[in-house]
Amino acid sequence: MISRYKPSPASTMSLAFCGSENNSEAYNVDGGVLNNGCFLDALNVGPHVFLLFITFPILFIGWGSQSSKVHIHHSTWLHFPGHNLRWLLTFVLLFILVCEIAEGIVSDGFSQSHHLHLYMPAGLAFMAAITSIVYYHNIETSNFPKLLLALLIYWVLAFIMKTIKFAKYTEHGIGPRQLRYCITGLLVLLYGLLLAVEVNVIMGRRYMCFANPTEVKPPEDLQDLGVRFLQPFVNLLSKATYWWMNTFITSAHRRPIDLKVIGKLPIAMRALTNYMKLRKAFEDQKRPQGTLPQGPKWIWQALRVAFGRPLILSITFRFLADLLGFVGPLCISGIVHHISKDNRTIQQPMRLLGIYFISSKEFLENAYVLAVLLFFALLLQRTFLQASYYVAIETGIKLRGAIQTKIYNKIMRLCTSNMSMGELTVAQICNLVAIDTNQLMWFFFLCPNLWAMPVQIIVGVILLYYLLGISALIGATVIAVLAPVQYFVATKLSQTQKSTLEYSSERLKKTNELLRGIKLLKLYAWERIFCDSVEETRGKELTSLQAFALYTSISIFMNAAIPIAAVLTTFVVHVHISEDADLSPAVAFASLSLFHILVTPLFLLSSVVRSTVKALVSVQKLSEFFSSEEIGDELETRPTLTSGSNNHNQNRYQAVSSSKAHPSLACLSELLQPLKVVNRKRPPRKDWNNYTLSEGDHEGDGPCPVVDQDVCIKICSGYFTWTDGTPTLANVDIMVPFGKLTMIVGQVGCGKSSLLLAALGEMQRVSGTVTWNSLPNPESEGDESPTDRDAASDGDIRKRCAVAYASQKPWLLNATVVENITFEMPMIKTRYKAVIEACSLQPDIDILPQGDQTEIGERGIILSGGQKQRISVARALYQQTNVVFLDDPFSALDIHLSDHLMQDGILKLLREEKRTVVLVTHKLQYLPHADWIIAMKDGTIQTEGTLKDIQNSEPQLFEQWKTLMHRQDQEFETETVASSMTDLERKNLRRAMYSREAAKTEEDEEEESLESDDDDNLSQVMRQRATIPWRSCGTYLSSAGLLLLMLLLLSQLLKHSFMVSIDYWLAHWTSHVITARSDATARNCTLVQDCGFSHSWYLSVFSVLCCLGIILCLATSVAVEWTGLKVAKELHQNLLNKITLAPMRLFETTPLGSIVNRFSTDTNTIDQHIPTTLECLSRSTLLCVSALGVISYVTPIFLIALLPLAITCYFIQKYFRVASRDLQQLEDGTQLPLLSHFSETVEGLTTIRALRYEPRFRQRLLQFTDANNIASLFLTAANRWLEVRMEYIGACVVLVAAVASITNSLYNQLSPGLVGLGLTYALMVSNYMNWMVRNLADMEVQLGSVKRINGLLKTEPENYEGLLSEFHLKAETRVCRVRSGLG
């Protein structure tokens, strides 16, 4: 009976180690001291006291001095063998010792006085176990293995003492039926295993009984203080609780998180390492012929081999978490069942050796024991669940980095025809990187659910059937039937989102046109016309958003209503099927908890299925991309020299050949191979005329032809094509001499650019040979690095020389002007100035806001076509290569700039350096400057030679050129007259740019002066970062209107009130069932119905409450989405009106991209994300408040424990929100450069390959990928840090609520129904708190969009007040007449 746990007044006064009962057998030693139970327990105290006394001084000394620790992350260097096994065994030991303490306390309840020996030795053992692991951790991190001798002695003594005790129990006939016997046996096993681990450390490190101890070195990652992501290196406890993140999270409150703060990734997590694993998995699938299989199957197989093992670990953790999740309902059932039992006589437990021994059944019949077991089960379940989440996400992030690296390597080998013919576009490749790799990452995150969901559903249904019988199957069927409906809603939601995106893209296109032409629109007063056009498209978008909101509200409604419907159906069927239905509180609330567990996997089913389908589609797309054609491999051999060639000539040039074999995968050396263009081991020379000449190659099908030493490039009988079909270039026989200016001329479309690309190996060669020679620079041979010399000595591994290539369509990086020109070459000022002067770029640089440090490209200043062309040519001139290809560099330049570039850039700069220049041009007036001319016509070589040779051999062609040259000279003279006008325009442009910058500077100074008073110190800035933007929240809610806001608030409050009412009525109903049964037993009624009790009344009220709750769920979800739609419509309309009526000063001082972002990213956040986050935040907050309110109502004493828990939660969420916001912004910020790098590479692929800069761009990709991945990993770890702590606080809430409920029930006759109600709500508190803090952090980030839009809404409109003067009226009349005349 429960009352046996109450201590009697007499027994509370007696306290002794062996008890103070009269005639106690605990002091009887007639059979020997070892046959006395109290003495055996006292004997086991010795080892624990020894360890506590011997280790405490050492711990204090170790903590006080850290001088012995090396300068690494010393707190994470774990190098003793069996480290993780020791921690696991210690955790198990602690749990068994808690059970021993509980068993002793329960056994002592049957005695007349307290027997301390039943639980005090176990308490000391618990303290000793904690001390041992703390001592071990400090010894390991301090690297003092000899001090582990104390632990060795302790394990030996503890093992011997427990073995003696276990042997004596066996000798006296105590067996497995007694729980203490089983606990003692387990402790003997655990102490023996820990002793074996300690011996293994001795044998592994040889610190005892060996002359030469084993020396170990810390891992490379721990020696690098830049590595701050320590999850792989910390001990098991820190891994499980993310304790190492404490300093990182709290420091974010004092200093913003950036890439410098988060440091570098560990080597095992870097993109290069994981790419190597994935590449090896691909190569292992090679067929005997050496080719790789095609299709999605080989990608899945490689992913399984490379990343399958950690995924199995994640699935295992998920299985354990799901199985432990069922302990909660079972413990609730047991607690409520034992509380609701009538007092009846319990059989006295067995008494041997002077003490009581209880069985496992008697132990588990104690409600307090069940409460403690529930607490530990929750701790373990939450720990395993978060570990599963982390391992799955970490694996997905590693996979994403490896796939992105593989995609990039494939891009570097892509055949140019794939891009030029439209088979692959920049957008398609960026989608592969941004979308498909993320789809695979999230599939790996959700993959454990594929295996865990069936187990969770099967176990849940079995337990429900055990509790409720056939009615449980009917309730589960309701959930299963509604799951496909939810999948249908999710599918429609996805389709609606796609249509919304299309309308959004159309709206953004029109908005962009409006903003780009805003000055013209204001001049013609067309703002309203274009505004109406944008509003029309916005109306279509809002119609689509209404459908999106409808499906979203249905999805939210089903998530909330399905559990209510399932519980209602189950209880209705359960009551009507059986006349004597068991609807006790234990059954009802255990079933309620099981239904909550069962609904979760069915809700996840739609997400998992959609994620799986998307992953299959993504792998199919990746398979098609990886099977795209590649450029041929370059297999190099030395050229065949003429017989007269001497050793000097043999050293002067080399050639390499190219084969059309299937390309192999890029290897690690290719990713990080040294670059031969610049020797970084010595500073650049002051004389910029000295440059390193690269080597050459030969491409051909047959043996290498005999080549002349004065020829740089020679193509013999070349046929080249872009696609399978008629060759684009046919019968090409040309030569390009060394150190000369070669011009390629011809009509538009005759194949001039294709000829350059054919020489670079970008075109598919049908037949013929391409031979490259290059002259080594004798001055630079002695300065080569060892790697360069090793490569130069190997004739079979040579590359074509690097070529400075300026394409016809200029290609620029999203970087500064100086970075685009130097292109990662050392900055040599004299050379840089000469190149700038040659390309006439100085006047253009002067008018840029920050000069040559101005960022250009997508994220910077938009340049004209001529400026882009000259920067592209300047890059080619600046590069230190002996070959320069210029593809029509004058196409976007006027005659003066073209002439200046030709004279100063090509004829002076390049010719003085004696560089080989190949120039494609239509400017025939420059032909007299050419050393060699190649004339093309219809894809063939018409003629080649010097101008004099062509005059003699092709007089008709020469006369045609002469006529065209004379015409171009006349144009040049005409343009000279207008040169002053060009200078005037440039001055006007400069004046406009300066005025814009001056206005911007004035505005910045005003802002700085306003902010200087508020942000004088860093602490105030940090305080602003830590506060929630309530003003933006008020702006958002006020935009919805008072009526809608009141409807939203009222529906939320009513909904959660009815939810609590449903559960409270269930508690009231089931408590009356217990009372009715007691009355029926007292009155000898066969059924409770015979004594006047009926379920009908209770069931009717329960059904009405459930139906009202379901209706309010629908009303709430619709109100939230309706509010979101109203706010979205209101804010966009106000923003558009404000922007179109804003003065031109706003557009002159604000970057266009900043305004466009308000209409794109921020508007999308307000349209689709904030309503959902607002609903989740309000729901989780009200659920948490209602749960804590119910627990406090059931057990008011809980309020005492609630205060410290609430304070702890406040500080956790306070620190987490700041860190989470910074990490989310950092993750988004690091993704943009990564995607930009991919698009830059695709667009400039020909230039990169011509310059042989593939290794540099690969290295930059690895940096971008690692930066994005480390931000994602820190964000994942921060989320797990929060959830673990919230889950542990939730477990503490459950423990306090359970103990308080049990005590209140025993002493104050609290009804079992209310106990079940309080425990059911307590189980859900941790989930509610988690979602509340997470959604609060998300809402804080999303409200930044409202804040930015609200900032633009404060813009003062143009002032049209006042009357026009008579002069203005006349002028306006004249303008109107002129316009009408023109019309």
Salt bridges, closest charged atoms under 4 A:
GLU21 OE2 - HIS115 NE2 3.37
GLU21 OE1 - ARG351 NH2 3.69
ASP41 OD2 - HIS117 ND1 2.70
ASP41 OD1 - LYS165 NZ 2.72
GLU100 OE2 - LYS162 NZ 3.32
GLU100 OE2 - LYS165 NZ 3.89
GLU103 OE1 - ARG180 NE 2.98
ASP108 OD2 - HIS114 ND1 2.99
GLU140 OE1 - HIS83 ND1 2.98
GLU171 OE1 - LYS168 NZ 3.18
GLU198 OE1 - ARG86 NH1 2.78
ASP224 OD2 - LYS264 NZ 2.37
GLU283 OE2 - ARG279 NE 3.66
ASP284 OD2 - LYS280 NZ 3.34
ASP322 OD1 - ARG318 NE 3.23
GLU394 OE1 - LYS398 NZ 3.52
ASP436 OD2 - LYS621 NZ 3.20
ASP532 OD1 - ARG528 NE 3.26
GLU541 OE1 - ARG507 NE 2.50
GLU541 OE1 - ARG538 NH1 3.18
ASP582 OD1 - ARG1077 NH2 3.27
GLU630 OE2 - LYS410 NZ 2.65
ASP633 OD1 - ARG413 NH2 2.56
GLU634 OE1 - ARG1252 NH2 2.90
GLU670 OE2 - ARG1258 NH2 3.03
GLU695 OE1 - ARG798 NH2 2.68
ASP701 OD1 - ARG765 NH1 3.10
GLU762 OE1 - ARG1249 NH2 2.54
ASP783 OD2 - ARG682 NE 3.94
ASP783 OD2 - ARG685 NH2 2.33
GLU824 OE2 - ARG1260 NH2 2.00
GLU837 OE2 - HIS900 NE2 3.94
ASP844 OD2 - ARG870 NH1 2.64
GLU855 OE2 - ARG859 NH2 3.60
ASP888 OD2 - HIS922 NE2 3.93
ASP904 OD2 - HIS900 NE2 3.43
GLU913 OE2 - ARG831 NH1 2.89
GLU913 OE1 - ARG915 NH1 2.83
ASP931 OD2 - ARG911 NH2 3.33
ASP1162 OD2 - ARG1158 NE 2.43
ASP1162 OD1 - ARG1348 NH2 2.95
ASP1167 OD2 - ARG538 NH1 2.95
GLU1175 OE2 - ARG1179 NE 3.07
ASP1222 OD2 - ARG1025 NH2 2.05
GLU1283 OE2 - ARG1280 NH2 3.21
GLU1283 OE2 - ARG1334 NH1 2.29
GLU1287 OE1 - ARG382 NE 2.83
GLU1340 OE1 - ARG1217 NH1 2.70
GLU1340 OE2 - ARG1221 NH1 2.43
GLU1358 OE2 - LYS522 NZ 3.30
GLU1366 OE2 - LYS1370 NZ 3.35
